[in-house]
């Protein structure tokens, strides 16, 4: 509620179920009383015409009887009402009523009553015009400069302007480029008509131009030549608004304030009569109607503007002067003068609420009671401040992305899966190879702790599983009420799923209007996708799981599969998937091992997962706290890579099918154009077998489309199998290294970054990027390598790789790093202390990104030379000094090492390669300045003292760094000398090594 509220002076509710719009309200002395007081005329779309004369006295119930002068039910809907001099032989005001197909002009007359019933008012029809076209709106004025009476102009729904001069039809003109009707107004100063076209621009047409334009008997194409005399209709000027206009107004308060006002959907425009803009006001709300009503100062205009937030705003040009609150959103607003009060604002709502109000405020007599002043207890304030600071620190310390849930949710969702299969299966596929497909019922109970009006429940499940119904609209629930929803799940494909879990999502709005979402998860039984069978003796793939507890009877672990099992000892159990291979579980009689074997690597995932989970539940019930399970065998990476290659080949095939379809489609359209040109040609020409080529191309397009669709189905199946194999690999890795649940989650998110393939982004490139990130961060060989990778900027755009060699190499390296003790964590990036030099390089343009080999041919990632200088500043070790002969061998071996994390070895090689040329240059300078005799003496001295020679070499190497630039400038002239000196240096090193021995 605004402080400035529109004061209710008189109001009325007009009928029930009636609708009103912008043109349904007008004011004026329609009964020609001669007092100058206005009457309020209201017409509705239901055809009801009412005339009121409001008074100050208010009635609590309904409309005051003495205020309503007339109420008439007309035959047709009332589109617009206007008051003006519409009869040629009379100076009195008459009422013009516009119907969709009729224009009627009435006279309103009142007869003074001699008794207590009061005055009587009558409505008499003066003349009417039947319209050939459906009317939209109308305007009136002294068209052509004629004085003494008003003419009418009606705009039809198809863009025709029909002009009427009293009781005769003058002419009609079609607006050019018309699509939808807009507001229409007459400007008496320039004798022109203004409207807003569908091109969202304001157009002005002079009455003289309309009169001499082409006669609009039938609508013609503007591009066709004129069939009758006259000129083509063109606007005198246009102004681009860029938005649709709600209303137009041309006030005429004074000659100095000649303006045209346009109310848009987001802006208020004021233009001069020639189409030049005076000012524009950008509105921060959605307006509903407006009215320029007076000019207080010369050159300015005051206007009323109402919006959809029930506000009535008073502007003086672009300055807001007053704001008042209304009880509704008005569709029309007028200003009228009544006997008791002048300048009353009359507003009408779309549902018939008529209000006469005035601006101002009522005085408030409420006074705030005086409170006793208290002294401030500083100790209490200090304690409260510390308490609040503690809350702030706790809130800022938590880094949860999702907000914490409330203590009690508005809804509680619980899902219960039936322990038994349905007696009558609801599966779409009845059987696979003679084995019936079962279905299981899931019941979802939604309990409300508050009033919930509308909520929706959605069920999502992984393919090839399906449900009978996946969306439900729940009924409104009260406090404590509950709703139960039931549906069935079943297998709907000829391959096993990768996940037996499903998600239930309930979306609703809280009582305060805040949208909320609740999620719940359910797990389907293993018996939904497989049946018991006889164990298989020979299989291709085998996995062994070790435990630290005594062997368990498999029949007690899987009671639902033990009824039909042939092995009564509980040492073996077989699962036959409905759409897959057979999986056998064998328990060792002597050791604590369990073997899972099958002919399909992917199909073992669900059985291994179920076996591990049931082991945990079994030993938890027995109270065993130190139960451990592990995997000791080698990781089945080669078997896993078979699934990766199969999925990648199908993706490549899908891309090839897409390219071929594009080529055939282009060919098909080209042949169609050729044929169309031949058929349109006036002189018939032979088709030259174009029709045969068209049929053949069409057949190719259809064949390729069918093949692409078949490949898409195979790709979906391959991705599900790849997910199963990836889940199995993650489980084996966690059992192999004893990963924590958090580390297992990180590994699963790395190897399964997508839930489904898309044409833009596939599993291979996403997984490769995630694995490379782990290898560069938490699994890097040293913190400095990790810091370098964090300083690296940029990255290539992910796309379909050429092959899977690089991906398989990275996954192998990931498993190797984890097997050597690497631990997965997301906080490692924040814990690494990046060196200052690398931080400087991390600035824009500081370091180049590490170049990666796209083809995965085994070459190593090499750091730029500037980075290697900053990262490696250690002195070369003894091994490096002794092995300077093998520098060339080490450089060739360094290129064969791993691509990721192998930045340490290239740095060492780079340091060796850099130190040797500098030493050779230094020795070359000394050799060139001495004679051969002095060289022999120097060699004999170095043979006797090897330790002093090694110290000299260190000093020389430090001095050579400062003189590196000078040596590079003299490098061209010292090539021959450096070759000889390098040979002598090698001979000296050999002699020093023999002396050490």
Protein Blocks (a to p, Z undefined) as FASTA:
>chain_A
ZZbdcddfbdcdehehiacdfklpccdjfkononopacdddddfkopacdddddfbdcfe
hjafklpmbdcddfbdcfbdcdddfbfkbcbdcdddddfkbccdddddddddfbfnopad
ddddfbdcddfbdcfbdcdddehhiahiacdddddfkopacddehjacfbdcddehifbd
cdddddfklopaddddfkopacdddfklmmmmccdfbacdfkbccfbgcdddddfbdcde
hpacfbdcdddfbfklgcdddddfkbccdddfkopafbdcddfbdcfbdcdfbdfbghia
cdddddfkopacddehjacfbdcddfbdcfbdcddddfkbghiacdddfkopacdddedd
dddfbdcdddddddddfklmmmmmmmmmmmmmmmmmpccfbdcddfbdfbdcdddddfbd
cfbdcbfblbgghiacdddddddddddfbdcfbdcdddddddfbdcfbfcdcdddddehi
acddddddddfbfbdcfbfcdcdddddddfkopacdddddddddfklmbccddddfbdfb
dcddddfbdcddfklmmmmlmmmpcblnopaccdddfklccddddddfkbccdcdddfbf
klmmmmmmmmmmmmmmmmmmnopakbccddfbdcdfklmmmmmmmmmmmmmmmmmmmmmm
mmmmmmmmmmmmmmmmmmmpmbacdeklmlmmmmmmmmmmmmmmmmmmmmmmmmmmmmmm
mmmmmmmmmmmmmmmnopafklmmmmmmmmmmbfbdcfkbcfklmmmmmmmmmmmmmmmf
bfklmmmmmmpgcjddddddfblmlmmmmmmmmmmmmmnopacdfklmmmpccdfklmmm
mpghkaccddddfklnopacdddfklmmmmmmcdcdfklmmmmmmmmmmmmmmmmmcfeh
plmmmmmmmmmmmmmmmmmmmmmmmmmmpcfklmmmmmmmmmmmmmlmmmmmmmmmmmmm
mmmmmmmmmmmmmmmmmmmmmmmmmmmmmmmmmmmZZ
